[in-house]
């Protein structure tokens, strides 16, 4: 947190005033500002990096 304002800068994958809330499903990045771009599989992605989580039968960067 900032030493003067007390405002927290959350690491990627976390949000909230105290950075204790993980990104909701389908969101990722700093302040959970990005949407997952996964086409197939479970549609989920890593909350910190945005890497898609593919279900069996789906492959590639976007689980196609």
C-alpha positions, 0 to 999 in steps of 0.5 A: 500500500502507498505510504501516504494515501494508504491505497493498495496496488493489488497484484494481478489476480486480486482486487478490493480495497485490501487486495483480499478478493480473487478475480471472479470467474472469467476475469484476470489481471491487475484489478481484474480488468481483463476478460478471459479470451477462451473459446472452448473448454471451461471458459476460465483462465488463470486470474493472474496471467489470463492463460486459458484452462482447456478441457480435454479435447480443446487445445491452443492459446484460446482452447479451440 
